[in-house]
Amino acid sequence: MRTQSRRRPPRATLAMAAAGTLLAPLLSGCWVGAGGAGSGGNSINVLMVNNPQMTELQKLAPRFTEETGIKVNFTVLPENDVRDKISQDFANQAGQYDVATLSNYEIPIYARNGWLHEMNSYVAKDPGYDEQDVLGPMRQSLTGDDGKLYGQPFYGESSFLMYRKDVFEKEGLTMPAHPTWQQVADLAAKTDGAEPGMKGICLRGLPGWGEVMAPLTTVVNTFGGTWFDKDWKARLDSPEWEKATKFYVDLVREHGESGAAQSGFAECLNNMTQGKVAMWYDATSAAGSLESANSPVKGKVGYAPAPVEKTESAGWLYTWAWGIQQASRNPDKAWKFVSWASGKQYEQLVGDEIGWSNVPAGKRASTYANPAYREEAAAFQEMTKKAIEGARPNDPGVQPRPAPGIQFVGIPEFTDLGTKVSQEISAAIAGRQSVDSALKKSQQLAEKISEEYEGR
């Protein structure tokens, strides 16, 4: 990875920023948490987010204990709570938790601050784990500045375009194999009203760096824009940012879902499932819900790569991954859990016990070669794999970047910056201000980050 800046902020500054302002959730949890006792001896403590696939892992964990004799004490919390607790424990190196769920946004930052145990030494001694089977972009996104691995993915995702095949056929429309955003806008206009109450497309407008800013930043990238240039100059007032943002705002205002300024992933998923929109650009992980047995649109949805303009690909990259705290009292036992929870055997266990649609996919090449998985996920599995493999976390645009990240900028300050900018963009989507006004305010916010990183 590239270094952060020509004059990196002091480590203490990064630590405080990372502990205090780490990212808002990209996914939403819906399960109740559970507590655990202190680690040590033959037990480890795992702190994790409360999404359904994690709670399934918790139910299957007795198998791990049977195989290894290691007891796992789980603490399972909603995303905002879990991120706060992780940042406090890891920043202080309190060692209360041996393993925690972290994303590819946090892991490089935590590694830089010395909060995580490197995993190269474990991978080298554990050939059965088969690190090379992990998809390249996932490995890259969980690698520190020193070239060492600091996380292993539990599942991963990119982004792509979902569309109603039956509606397109009825309207005599064809989705291009590699659509541009202008082609998508044209198709949105033609499918707007194709069925009673149907709009052409759903795009996130809900405030949040992980809500509206996630898809919008991929649009900015492929339109030629960037949050910061290689010298850390803020570029939210550039012609490319303006063109991309106006395009996005105009598209969702003219042909997007009702209440777009309050629509995030969950709302767009509902709109697509209920037949209220003809297209949706969002996370590849949404496909599993659209193709589930009880989905009204199962079998009716087609999938296309993330739309582009100036770049070859545009999909984002996100993973929930396992990190081992540097201060862990049981790092060797923690690795045994990580290797079990991210390994091929665990996916096979989920497939056999729960069903292949529940497998935490998006991370291993072998998953996409598995006949059982390929059959159950036939509608979207190949497109998902291509989207993840085509993601370029270190080079997502047309110019060099000072920090990694596709739908985010890999610095601790981005959570606060991204959230504040998202509020301005959402206000433009709601019609409360112009895009020009939103970007003028956003540029001023970003310039404060430039001043810190440029050392002015």
Residue pairs with C-beta under 8 A, 6 or more apart in sequence:
1 108
1 143
1 144
1 145
1 394
1 404
2 394
2 400
2 401
2 402
2 403
2 404
3 145
4 112
4 145
4 402
4 403
4 411
4 453
5 232
5 402
5 453
5 454
6 231
6 232
6 454
6 455
7 453
7 454
7 455
8 14
9 452
9 453
11 113
14 109
14 112
14 113
14 412
15 91
15 113
17 412
17 413
18 87
18 91
18 106
18 109
18 110
18 113
18 412
19 87
19 88
19 91
20 87
21 412
21 413
21 415
21 416
22 83
22 87
22 105
22 106
22 109
22 412
22 415
23 83
23 103
23 105
23 106
23 209
23 210
23 408
23 414
23 415
23 418
24 80
24 208
24 209
24 210
24 415
24 419
25 79
25 80
25 83
25 210
26 103
26 210
26 214
26 265
26 318
27 49
27 51
27 79
27 265
27 285
27 320
28 51
28 79
28 265
28 266
29 49
29 50
29 51
29 78
29 79
30 50
30 51
30 52
31 50
31 51
31 52
31 54
31 55
31 76
32 50
32 76
33 50
33 75
33 76
33 77
33 78
33 81
34 58
34 74
34 75
34 76
35 73
35 75
36 45
36 46
36 73
36 74
36 75
37 43
37 45
37 73
38 45
38 96
39 45
39 73
39 95
39 96
39 97
39 98
39 328
39 329
39 330
40 329
40 330
42 69
42 70
42 71
42 333
43 70
43 71
43 72
43 73
43 330
44 70
44 71
44 72
44 73
44 98
44 99
44 328
44 330
44 333
44 334
44 337
45 72
45 73
45 75
45 96
45 97
45 98
45 99
46 72
46 73
46 74
46 75
46 97
46 98
46 99
46 100
46 337
47 74
47 75
47 77
47 82
47 85
47 86
47 89
47 97
47 99
47 100
47 101
48 54
48 57
48 74
48 75
48 76
48 77
48 82
48 99
48 100
48 101
49 76
49 77
49 78
49 79
49 82
49 101
49 320
50 76
50 77
50 78
50 79
50 82
51 320
53 154
53 155
53 358
53 360
54 76
54 101
54 154
54 320
55 76
56 350
56 354
56 358
57 154
57 341
57 346
57 360
58 74
58 76
60 346
60 349
60 350
60 353
61 72
61 74
63 349
64 70
64 72
64 337
64 340
64 341
65 71
65 72
67 340
68 333
68 336
68 340
70 333
70 336
70 337
72 337
75 85
75 97
76 82
77 85
82 100
82 101
83 106
86 97
86 100
86 101
86 102
88 94
89 95
89 96
89 97
89 100
89 325
90 97
90 100
90 110
90 115
90 116
90 323
90 325
91 113
91 115
93 115
93 325
93 326
93 327
94 327
95 325
95 327
95 328
95 329
97 325
97 328
98 324
98 325
98 328
98 329
98 330
98 331
98 333
98 334
98 337
99 322
99 323
99 324
99 325
99 328
99 334
99 337
99 338
100 322
100 323
100 325
101 154
101 320
101 321
101 322
101 323
102 110
102 151
102 320
102 321
102 322
102 323
103 318
103 319
103 320
103 321
104 138
104 141
104 142
104 151
104 317
104 318
104 319
104 321
104 393
105 405
105 408
105 410
105 414
106 323
107 116
107 141
107 142
107 144
107 150
107 151
107 321
107 323
108 141
108 142
108 143
108 144
108 145
108 150
108 404
108 410
109 410
109 411
109 412
110 116
110 150
110 323
111 118
111 144
111 145
111 146
111 148
111 150
112 144
112 145
114 326
115 325
115 326
116 144
116 150
116 151
116 323
116 324
116 325
116 326
117 150
117 324
117 325
117 326
117 328
117 331
117 334
118 144
118 148
118 149
118 150
119 148
119 149
119 150
119 151
119 152
119 324
119 335
119 338
120 148
120 149
122 129
122 332
122 335
122 338
122 339
123 129
123 131
123 149
126 335
126 339
128 339
128 343
129 339
129 342
129 343
130 343
130 344
130 366
131 139
131 149
133 344
133 364
133 365
133 366
134 152
134 153
134 363
134 364
134 365
135 156
135 362
135 363
135 364
135 365
135 385
135 388
135 389
136 389
137 317
137 388
137 389
137 391
137 392
137 393
138 153
138 156
138 317
138 319
138 362
138 363
138 388
139 149
140 393
140 394
141 317
141 319
141 393
141 404
142 149
142 150
142 151
142 152
142 153
142 319
142 321
143 149
143 150
144 150
150 323
151 319
151 321
151 322
151 323
152 321
152 322
152 338
152 339
152 342
153 319
153 320
153 321
153 322
153 342
153 362
153 363
154 319
154 320
154 321
154 322
154 341
154 342
154 360
154 363
155 285
155 319
155 320
155 360
155 361
155 362
155 363
156 317
156 318
156 319
156 361
156 362
156 363
156 388
157 283
157 284
157 285
157 317
157 318
157 319
157 362
157 384
157 388
158 283
158 284
158 306
158 315
158 316
158 317
158 318
158 362
158 384
158 387
158 388
158 390
158 391
159 214
159 215
159 218
159 281
159 282
159 283
159 284
159 306
159 314
159 315
159 316
159 387
159 407
160 281
160 284
160 303
160 304
160 305
160 306
160 315
160 383
160 384
160 387
161 175
161 179
161 184
161 279
161 280
161 281
161 303
161 304
161 305
161 306
161 307
162 272
162 279
162 280
162 281
162 282
162 286
162 287
162 290
162 301
162 302
162 303
163 175
163 187
163 278
163 279
163 280
163 301
163 302
163 303
163 304
164 191
164 275
164 278
164 279
164 297
164 300
164 301
164 302
165 300
165 301
165 302
166 300
167 191
167 194
167 195
167 198
167 278
168 174
168 175
168 187
168 191
168 278
168 302
170 194
171 190
171 191
171 194
173 187
173 190
173 191
175 187
175 302
175 304
176 183
176 304
177 304
177 305
178 304
178 305
178 308
179 187
179 304
179 305
179 307
179 308
180 307
180 308
180 309
181 219
181 222
181 223
181 247
181 307
181 308
181 309
182 309
183 307
184 201
184 251
184 279
184 281
184 307
185 247
185 251
185 255
187 200
187 278
187 279
188 199
188 200
188 201
188 251
188 254
188 255
188 256
188 278
188 279
189 200
189 254
189 255
190 200
191 198
191 200
191 201
191 278
191 279
192 198
192 199
192 200
192 255
192 278
193 199
194 278
195 275
197 276
198 275
198 276
198 277
198 278
199 255
199 256
199 257
199 258
199 271
199 276
199 277
199 278
200 255
200 256
200 277
200 278
200 279
201 251
201 252
201 255
201 256
201 257
201 277
201 278
201 279
201 280
201 281
202 256
202 257
202 263
202 267
202 268
202 271
202 272
202 276
202 277
202 279
202 280
202 281
202 282
203 215
203 248
203 251
203 252
203 256
203 257
203 260
203 263
203 268
203 280
203 281
204 211
204 212
204 214
204 215
204 216
204 263
204 264
204 265
204 268
204 282
205 212
205 252
205 256
205 260
205 261
205 262
205 263
205 425
205 426
205 429
205 430
206 212
206 261
206 262
206 263
206 264
206 267
206 426
207 419
207 422
207 423
207 425
207 426
208 264
208 419
208 422
209 408
209 414
209 415
209 417
209 418
209 419
209 421
209 422
210 407
210 408
210 418
211 264
211 265
211 422
212 264
212 422
212 425
212 426
212 429
213 407
213 408
213 418
213 421
213 422
213 425
214 316
214 407
214 408
215 248
215 281
215 282
215 316
215 407
216 244
216 245
216 248
216 425
217 227
217 316
217 406
217 407
217 408
218 306
218 314
218 315
218 316
218 396
218 406
218 407
219 244
219 247
219 248
219 314
220 226
220 227
220 240
220 241
220 244
220 245
221 311
221 314
221 396
221 397
221 406
222 244
222 306
222 307
222 308
222 309
222 310
222 311
222 314
222 397
223 240
223 241
223 243
223 244
223 247
223 309
223 310
224 240
224 244
224 309
224 310
224 397
224 398
224 399
225 235
225 238
225 240
225 241
225 243
225 244
225 397
226 235
226 238
226 240
226 397
226 399
226 401
227 234
227 235
227 236
227 409
227 446
228 234
228 235
228 401
228 402
228 403
228 409
228 446
228 449
228 450
228 453
229 235
229 399
229 400
229 402
230 399
230 400
230 401
230 402
231 402
231 454
232 402
232 449
232 450
232 453
232 454
233 450
233 454
234 443
234 446
234 447
234 449
234 450
235 241
235 446
236 421
236 439
236 442
236 443
236 446
237 439
237 440
237 443
241 439
242 435
242 436
242 439
245 425
245 428
245 435
245 438
245 439
246 435
249 425
249 428
249 429
249 435
252 260
252 429
253 260
253 429
253 431
256 277
257 263
257 267
257 268
257 271
257 276
257 277
259 267
260 429
260 430
261 426
261 427
261 429
261 430
263 271
265 282
265 283
265 286
268 277
268 280
268 282
269 280
269 282
269 286
269 289
269 290
270 276
271 277
271 280
272 280
272 286
272 290
272 297
272 301
273 289
273 290
273 295
273 296
273 297
274 296
275 296
275 297
280 286
281 306
281 307
283 316
283 318
284 315
284 362
284 380
284 383
284 384
284 387
284 388
285 362
287 301
287 303
287 377
287 379
287 380
287 384
288 357
288 377
288 380
289 295
290 297
290 298
290 301
291 298
291 299
291 301
291 357
291 377
291 379
291 380
292 298
292 357
299 379
301 379
303 379
303 380
303 383
304 383
305 313
305 314
305 315
305 383
305 386
305 387
305 390
306 313
306 314
306 315
306 316
306 387
307 314
308 314
310 398
311 396
311 397
311 398
312 390
313 387
313 390
313 391
313 392
314 396
315 387
315 388
315 390
315 391
315 406
316 391
316 406
316 407
317 388
317 391
317 393
317 406
317 407
318 407
319 362
319 363
321 342
322 337
322 338
322 341
322 342
324 331
324 334
324 335
324 338
325 334
328 334
340 346
342 363
344 364
344 366
346 360
347 359
347 360
347 361
347 364
347 367
347 370
347 373
350 356
350 358
350 359
350 360
351 358
351 359
351 370
351 372
351 373
355 376
356 370
356 372
356 373
356 375
356 376
356 377
357 376
357 377
359 367
359 373
361 367
361 368
361 373
361 377
361 381
361 384
362 384
362 388
365 385
367 373
368 374
368 381
368 382
368 385
373 381
374 381
377 384
391 406
392 406
393 404
393 405
393 406
394 401
394 404
395 401
396 405
396 406
401 409
402 453
403 409
403 410
403 411
404 410
405 414
408 414
408 418
409 417
409 418
411 449
411 453
413 449
413 452
417 445
417 446
417 449
420 442
420 445
421 442
421 445
421 446
424 433
424 437
424 438
424 439
424 441
424 442
425 438
425 442
427 433
427 438
428 434
428 435
428 437
428 438
450 456
